[in-house]
């Protein structure tokens, strides 16, 4: 193996060491120590195995399993808030004050939810989303059953249903992640 390819292979083993979760670092340090004793013909297979093992260990680590749903919840809430701000801005041009307030209010609720989830975890999402789902469901039922179907009432109903879908998804994700975390920690 040429010195350039050998140094690239060694760099890949070092990368595998850095990717590996902290609890597995000693295992990957042993792999890195074995690198010089691997026959040159088998070094790239060894490197590929090291990288695959490092990525696999990282993906199934409890820290990663916590970070992904939490990031999805926080990022999703921020994106949904931004979309609601855009909607409210568009409504301000058409002089529909109630829709504008609804958009800004929804954006504010999702920003608060994102901050609370980032700070306090899945319980914050569950504690904020569950009552909001109940309130929005009652509002949707009142609009659907209590008033004549007009374009404006249909718009309010559609906006509420959109928020309900997002909140139910967030509640399901937070609930699943909260249940999975203790189970996954018990395995490691």
Secondary structure, DSSP 4 states (H G I P E B T S, - for coil): --HHHHHHHHHHHHHHHHHS-GGGHHHHHHHHHHGGGS-GGGHHHHHHHHHHHHHHHHHTSHHHHHHHHHHHHHHHHHHHHHHHHHHHHHHHHTT-HHHHHHHHHHHHHHHHHHHHHHHH-HHHHHHHHHHHHHHHHHHHHHHHHHS---HHHHHHHHHHHHHHHHHHHHHHHHHHHHHHHHHHHHH-
